[in-house]
């Protein structure tokens, strides 16, 4: 680690050889996917390379520091993958049926789903719709929207989450396609 902090890149190779199997095994156990764990392994060591100056030997060993990176990044990645449905069993008919009943837009073409979403957006109150459009279609942050709409950040956040909830309610109350 001292070599790495001194700017010698060979220090990273030594750390990689010494700790790669440990990091890889932990990531694989948490993520339960070989490809994801390999990607995480690379990102952990890249981050260690970039943040080597943050290591403080008075706070713990290099091994502990690397393991903290590994655990935090693994759990964050697992949370991200869970939110995107990575771990759902695609072959489970029960989960597919429950998804269809709670998400009527499944099975629609992209054009039909777009019309359904546009209709639902039109049914929102004007301010709610504007805030959602600025965040999702214009890529603005809540702070930027708050400034444009002359709202406090907490009020803009409130409108944003209320708008999402109203949109979800409208979409879940819409009948799905006839099967």
N, C-alpha and C positions, 0 to 999 in steps of 0.2 A: 504494500500500500504506500510505503514511503517512496518507492520508485515512481509509482503512478502519480503521487502528489508532486513529485519533482519534475514531472513532465515526460518521464520515460515510459513509452508505450509498452515496453516489454513487461512491465509490472502487471498490466492487464492480462497478458498471456499466462503469467504465473498464477494469478488469481483464478482465471478461467479454468486452467487445468486442475487446480486444487479443489474448486468448489462447484464445477459444472454439474457433476452427477448428483450432488446433494440438492442443488437448486432445481435440476430437471426432475428428480424424483418427487420433491415436494409439489412442484407445479403440476405434475401429472396426477398426483393423488388428489389435489384440490380441483383441478379443471376436468379431470377424467377424459382427456383428449390429447393424444400424442402431438398432433400438429400444433394445437394451441399452446401446449407446454413448451414446445421447441421455440415458438415465436416469443413466448414470455421469457424464456432463458436468454434469448438474444437481447430483448429489451431491458432486462434486469442488468446485464453486464454493460450495455451501452449507457444506461443511467449511472452505473457505478463509475464508469470512465468519465462521464460528464461531471459528476458530483464528488469526485475523489477528495476535493478540498474540504468537503463537509465532514469527512471522517475525523472523529476525535477519539484517540486511543484511551483517553481518560474515562470515556463513557462506556466502553466495552471493546470486545475483540472485533477483528475484521469479520470473522465468521458470523458473529451475532448481527453485525451491521448488514452483511449481505443477506442473511436469513430474514431480517426485518423487511428489506426490499422485496424479497421473494414472496413472503407471506402477504404483505400489503398489496403488491401488484397482482398476485394470484386471486385473492379474494375480490379485488376490484374488477378483475377481468371476468371472474365467474358471475358476479352480479350483473355486469354488462351483458354477458351471454344469456343469462337467465331472462333478462328483460326483453331480449330479442328472440326468445323462444328456441334457443340453440339446443336446450336439453329436453325439449318435448319429444315424446315418443310418437313418431309419425305413423306408426302402424297401429296405434291404439284407436279402435273405432269409437270407443267411449269418449275419449278426449276430443276426437274430431266432431262427434255429434254435439257435444256440449259447446264446442267452439262455434259451430254453425248456428246454434240457437241463440247464443249470446252475441254473435257478430254477423248480422244479416248481410253484410257486403261480401262475405266469402262466397265464391262461386260466381260473382258478377264479373263482367269484363271490365277492363280498366276504364273504358268510356262510361259504362253504367255506374261504376263506383264513383267516378269523378262527378257525374251528374247528381248522384245521391249526396255527396259531400257538399257540392255547390248549393243545392237546395237547402240543406241543413244550415249552412252558413248564412244564407239569405234570411232564414227564419230567426236568426239571433238579433238581439237589439243592436242598433247601429254602433254604439261605442264598443260593445263586446266584439263585434265582427271586425272593426277597425284594428283593435288591439291584436287579435289573433292573426289577421292578415299581415300586420307589420312584423310580428315575430316570426311567423312561419314562411311567408312569401317574400318578405323583404330582408330577412335575416337580422333583424334588429334585436338588441337586448332589451330586457325589461326597463333598465335605466334610461335607454334612449327613447323608448316608447313613452315612459313617464314624462320625460322632458318635452317631447312633441305634443303630448296630450294635456300638458300642464297639470299633471297629477303627481302626488307623492309616489315614491317607489313602492311603498306598501299598498297604496290604492291601486296602482297599475298591476301589481302582482295579484291583488284580490280580483280585479277584473279579468285578468288572464286565466286564473284558475277557475273562476265562476264560469267563464266562457267555455273552457274545456269541458267542464262538468255538464253544462247545458248542451253542448255539442254531442257528448257521449250519450246523454239521455235521449236526444232526438234520434241519434243513429241506432240506439238499442231498441227504441220503440218502433222503428220502421220495420215493416215486414220484409223478410228476405225473399229471394227468388223462389218461385214455385218449383217444386221438385216432382 
